[in-house]
Amino acid sequence: MSILFAMPPARSAAGGLASLVLAATTLTASPAQAANDFSIGVGVGAARGRVDCVASFPCDRSGTSAGISAAYRFSDSIDLRAQYFGAGSFRGGDTSPLGTEFGGTFKVGAIGITGGYTWVFAPAWSLAGRAGIASLRTRFEYANPFSGSVSETTTQPLIGLGIAYAITPTIRVGLDYDVTRLKVYKTRGSLQMLGVAAQFSF
């Protein structure tokens, strides 16, 4: 849910002072409408991974997510974003083919690309929807220190929603919700992230 801004149209040199006055007035009166084509974003929040659990090992499906993104706006409504995010770690386990339970920690990191559509529904307020793909690397570290770890990288769908408020023409803050999937060994499940985000345009 990177919410970007559209760059003001190029002005003729003959416009000179009048153009500068008009630009200043626009930025002051309507910050949500002034925009730039490029932006970077940062976010942090809570994550929940649907990992398997076993009775012999503590289970914890909650984690802390954090991410950074870079985006380019093609129009007032359409943008493309590349992002990196980590979903922290989750505690769970599984059962071996021999029926033996084992526990450990799942750690998730990903790189994703999404296309977004932004709807400005009120002055300074906007709602965005995103869809794309992510390359997710899930690592499982066994609780038994002699068992080592296993990891798997898969391509998964990535979708999300975000609501944002323009504090200034170049800074927005908001709330993002993203959903994808994780997979390692026999564990497959959803990964949900909800957090606050800040977007800086230039």
C-alpha positions as CSV (number, residue, x, y, z in Angstrom):
1,M,0.0,0.0,0.0
2,S,2.5,2.5,-1.0
3,I,0.5,5.7,-1.8
4,L,2.4,7.9,-4.2
5,F,1.8,11.3,-5.7
6,A,1.6,12.5,-9.3
7,M,4.2,15.1,-10.4
8,P,2.7,18.5,-11.2
9,P,2.6,19.2,-15.0
10,A,5.6,21.0,-16.5
11,R,5.1,24.7,-16.7
12,S,6.2,27.1,-19.4
13,A,9.1,29.4,-18.6
14,A,6.9,32.3,-19.8
15,G,4.6,31.6,-16.8
16,G,7.5,32.7,-14.5
17,L,6.3,34.3,-11.3
18,A,2.6,33.5,-12.0
19,S,3.4,29.7,-12.2
20,L,5.4,29.8,-9.0
21,V,2.6,31.6,-7.1
22,L,0.1,29.1,-8.5
23,A,2.2,26.1,-7.4
24,A,2.7,27.5,-3.9
25,T,-1.0,28.1,-3.6
26,T,-1.8,24.6,-4.7
27,L,0.7,22.9,-2.3
28,T,-0.7,25.0,0.6
29,A,-4.4,24.6,-0.1
30,S,-4.5,20.9,-1.2
31,P,-1.6,18.8,0.0
32,A,-3.3,15.5,-1.0
33,Q,-3.2,16.6,-4.7
34,A,0.4,17.6,-5.0
35,A,2.6,14.7,-6.0
36,N,5.9,13.2,-7.2
37,D,6.5,10.2,-9.3
38,F,9.0,8.3,-7.0
39,S,8.6,7.4,-3.4
40,I,10.2,5.2,-0.7
41,G,8.3,3.7,2.2
42,V,9.0,2.1,5.5
43,G,6.6,0.1,7.8
44,V,6.4,-2.0,10.9
45,G,3.7,-4.0,12.5
46,A,2.4,-7.4,13.6
47,A,2.5,-10.6,11.6
48,R,0.7,-13.9,12.0
49,G,1.9,-17.1,10.3
50,R,-0.3,-20.1,10.1
51,V,2.3,-22.7,11.0
52,D,1.7,-26.3,12.3
53,C,1.8,-27.0,16.0
54,V,2.6,-30.1,18.0
55,A,1.7,-30.9,21.6
56,S,5.4,-31.4,22.6
57,F,6.6,-28.0,21.7
58,P,5.3,-24.4,22.5
59,C,3.4,-22.8,19.6
60,D,3.4,-19.1,18.8
61,R,2.0,-17.9,15.5
62,S,2.6,-14.2,16.1
63,G,5.6,-12.2,15.0
64,T,6.8,-8.7,14.2
65,S,6.9,-7.5,10.6
66,A,9.0,-4.8,9.0
67,G,9.7,-3.7,5.5
68,I,11.0,-1.1,3.0
69,S,9.7,-0.3,-0.5
70,A,10.4,1.8,-3.6
71,A,7.6,2.8,-6.0
72,Y,6.9,4.6,-9.3
73,R,3.6,6.2,-10.2
74,F,2.5,6.0,-13.8
75,S,-0.7,8.1,-13.3
76,D,-2.8,9.6,-10.6
77,S,-4.2,6.1,-9.7
78,I,-1.7,3.5,-10.9
79,D,1.7,2.7,-9.5
80,L,4.3,-0.2,-9.4
81,R,6.1,-1.1,-6.2
82,A,9.1,-3.3,-5.3
83,Q,9.5,-4.2,-1.7
84,Y,11.4,-6.2,0.9
85,F,9.8,-7.4,4.1
86,G,10.5,-9.7,7.0
87,A,7.8,-11.3,9.1
88,G,9.8,-12.1,12.1
89,S,9.7,-15.6,13.5
90,F,7.0,-18.1,14.6
91,R,7.3,-21.2,16.8
92,G,5.7,-24.5,15.7
93,G,6.5,-28.0,14.6
94,D,5.5,-31.0,12.6
95,T,5.7,-34.8,12.6
96,S,8.3,-36.9,10.8
97,P,7.4,-39.8,8.5
98,L,8.2,-42.1,11.4
99,G,5.6,-40.4,13.6
100,T,8.1,-38.4,15.8
101,E,7.1,-34.9,16.7
102,F,9.7,-32.1,16.4
103,G,9.5,-28.4,17.1
104,G,11.4,-25.3,16.1
105,T,11.3,-21.7,14.7
106,F,10.1,-20.5,11.4
107,K,11.7,-17.4,10.0
108,V,10.3,-15.6,6.9
109,G,11.7,-13.0,4.5
110,A,10.6,-11.9,1.1
111,I,11.0,-9.7,-2.0
112,G,7.8,-8.7,-3.8
113,I,6.5,-6.7,-6.8
114,T,3.0,-5.4,-6.8
115,G,0.8,-3.1,-8.9
116,G,-1.5,-0.7,-7.1
117,Y,-4.6,1.3,-7.6
118,T,-5.2,4.4,-5.4
119,W,-8.6,6.1,-4.8
120,V,-8.6,9.5,-3.2
121,F,-12.0,9.6,-1.4
122,A,-11.6,12.7,0.7
123,P,-9.1,15.7,1.0
124,A,-5.8,14.2,2.1
125,W,-7.3,10.7,2.5
126,S,-6.8,7.8,0.1
127,L,-7.4,4.0,-0.1
128,A,-5.2,1.7,-2.1
129,G,-5.4,-1.9,-3.2
130,R,-2.4,-4.0,-4.4
131,A,-1.7,-7.3,-6.1
132,G,1.4,-9.0,-7.3
133,I,3.9,-11.8,-6.4
134,A,6.5,-12.4,-3.8
135,S,9.6,-14.6,-3.5
136,L,9.3,-16.0,0.0
137,R,12.2,-17.7,1.8
138,T,11.0,-19.6,4.9
139,R,13.7,-21.1,7.1
140,F,12.9,-23.7,9.8
141,E,15.4,-24.1,12.6
142,Y,15.0,-27.2,14.7
143,A,14.7,-26.8,18.5
144,N,17.2,-29.7,18.7
145,P,20.6,-28.0,18.2
146,F,22.0,-31.1,16.5
147,S,19.3,-31.2,13.8
148,G,20.3,-28.0,12.0
149,S,17.8,-26.2,9.8
150,V,16.0,-26.4,6.4
151,S,14.8,-23.7,4.1
152,E,12.6,-23.3,1.1
153,T,12.0,-20.4,-1.4
154,T,8.7,-20.3,-3.2
155,T,6.8,-17.8,-5.4
156,Q,3.5,-16.8,-3.8
157,P,0.7,-14.3,-4.5
158,L,0.8,-11.0,-2.6
159,I,-2.2,-8.8,-2.0
160,G,-3.0,-6.0,0.3
161,L,-5.0,-2.9,1.2
162,G,-4.0,0.4,2.7
163,I,-5.5,3.6,4.0
164,A,-3.3,6.7,4.2
165,Y,-3.4,10.4,5.2
166,A,-1.2,13.1,3.5
167,I,0.5,15.1,6.2
168,T,2.3,17.2,3.6
169,P,2.6,17.0,-0.2
170,T,5.5,14.6,0.2
171,I,4.7,12.6,3.4
172,R,1.9,10.2,4.0
173,V,1.2,7.9,7.0
174,G,-1.2,5.1,7.1
175,L,-2.2,1.5,7.9
176,D,-1.4,-1.4,5.7
177,Y,-2.7,-5.0,5.6
178,D,-0.9,-7.6,3.5
179,V,-1.6,-11.3,2.9
180,T,0.6,-14.0,1.3
181,R,1.6,-17.6,2.0
182,L,4.6,-19.4,3.4
183,K,5.9,-22.9,2.8
184,V,8.7,-25.1,4.2
185,Y,9.0,-28.8,4.7
186,K,5.3,-30.0,5.0
187,T,4.1,-26.7,6.5
188,R,1.9,-24.5,4.3
189,G,-0.1,-21.6,5.5
190,S,-1.2,-18.0,5.2
191,L,1.0,-15.1,6.3
192,Q,-0.8,-11.9,7.4
193,M,0.8,-8.6,8.2
194,L,-0.9,-5.5,9.7
195,G,1.1,-2.4,10.5
196,V,1.7,1.4,10.2
197,A,3.6,2.8,7.3
198,A,5.1,6.1,6.1
199,Q,5.6,7.1,2.5
200,F,8.1,9.8,1.3
201,S,7.8,11.2,-2.2
202,F,10.4,13.1,-4.2
